[in-house]
């Protein structure tokens, strides 16, 4: 084959570029692999700009007094730590964030074997910390391809008697186990006991529900002052763990697009996409792209 014929033969598969992305494979201590990417043009286009690796600024928290007096008793009672940011932020190391229309949420882990990603909402209440509510909202695309997992439960706390989930939409509430109920949160969690104290020791309504409830109704519409979320519910049922030991956060289950990435990776390339057309490309070097693979597949048979 002549040199000119060889060039013409290679052109459909490989092309030069002077602006190929450098695809970082980690952020902090979290591995970044397909379908995700933290550099534009890396990973799958469906997950474009969903992850962000950046330095964070955490506010300094000044907790209030550690006790409160009950009007009916002289015995002091412990209250939860209520996060009150000061005016002075403090810089922290880089961290990985999952970006949604309602903000950025720190990524705690990515499990590529189970195709799950765990995030944490810093505005969420837990069993020990009480926070003002902040709506958690995903885009329609995110809800379709990386929704909260079935074993993630959202608990709406301190709901008014007029809350939709206690009236017309009460079917949206459930107990995920006969051993775990809203009353358990009020009884066991320091942060939520305060609501019983403020209502003459009668805890207000609470609702265990799924993300779909929050997707269609904001916290203001739901008329609940706080929320928390936890995952691995199946484990909680089997081991009968108490609320203080629950895994607080949101687990997301993602789908893996079939774009031919396996062929690219087996040939030594990195899966990416054209930032203009969003068509799949195989990044073979800082200056060479391929439409499918880089040279010969390395010690692996090609999938049909």
C-alpha angles and dihedrals in degrees: 000000000000120000091249092051090048092054091048089049093053098044097081091055106034134035136173124245133181095199105051114148121248101230111215112213099205144029117202101322097330120105116231113211138152129332088028129067136174095199120066110257094029127108122002120334091230088068095044114147093357094116125052127186110202146137112270134216114213120195118234110248123220110198118213126234112316096230141044130197121236111226089224097048139041091216112106115233127207117246130201124264106264112205111235113175119219123215094257117081122199123216119239135185124280116288138182118252133191108220121217134160088266096052145278121315123197114248110228097184146341119217107197093183094059093029094234134135123198120209135179128218109216089200093057124105120235136187090280105026127058117206133176109257122265121187116248108212132171128195119254089254092051091047088055103044105024108022126160109283121255090250093058115099128192118209118203108207133203097009121182122240087251095057113131091230089060095048129022094005099037089125086074090070122082144161110238090206138014087237097052123061141150089265088062090060092051092046100043106032119081091206095056099040088081091072091059090049092052092050099049094271093303108119115227122239122292133186133207107206145148131261091261089073092056090042093063101029127045121222090256091056091045088053094218119132100212142018139195133185135203137179142205089059091167089062091050090054095048097044097034092226119184122239093259089064098044120119104250118204138060125288116206124200115211134196123228113232115225101230100139094266093143090063091051095048094046088056091054097260134125120240116241143135142237107266091217103042098020088223115151117265132179110226106216101171139345089281107026131073129184128200092223117355145354111251115299124357110258113239092318131104115237119250113242 
